[in-house]
Amino acid sequence: MSIAGIRSNRGDSYQTLVALDRALTVLSDPDYQWLEARNNMTHITVDQ
């Protein structure tokens, strides 16, 4: 794998962790009403 490919893969892992952190924040905050997942454009209702 090229150096650019290795660095890109590291960035993917970081973005996944950032997205997970954000999702956990949204799901635990009662002020949020929905969470949009861009991969499949699914809206997940956050029940309180």
N, C-alpha and C positions, 0 to 999 in steps of 0.2 A: 504494500500500500504506500502511496506517495506521502510526503510530509504534509501536503495540503489535505489529503484524505484523513490522515491521523488527527490533524488539528480540527477538521470539520467534525469528526466523530466526537471529540472532546466537547465541542460546542453543543452538539446534540444532547449529550448527557446533562450538561448544565441547563439547557433549556427545559429538559424534562423535569429536573429538580425544581426549577423556578415555577413551572406550571403546576406541579404537585403542591408546592407551598402555597401558591395562590388559590388553588382549588380547596385546600384545607381551610384557608382563611375564609373564603366565601361560604363554605358549608358550615362553619362554626359561628358565623356572624348573623344574628337574626335580622339585620337590616337588609340583607341581600335576599332577593326573591327568586332569582334564577341564575344558572351558570351555563354559558354557551361553550360547547366543545367544538372547535373549528374543524377538526378532522372529518366529522360526519354531520356537522351542523345540527346536532341534537341539543335541544334545550332540556335541562334537567331542573325540575321544580325542587326548591329547597323547602321542605315542609317544616313548620315550626311546632 
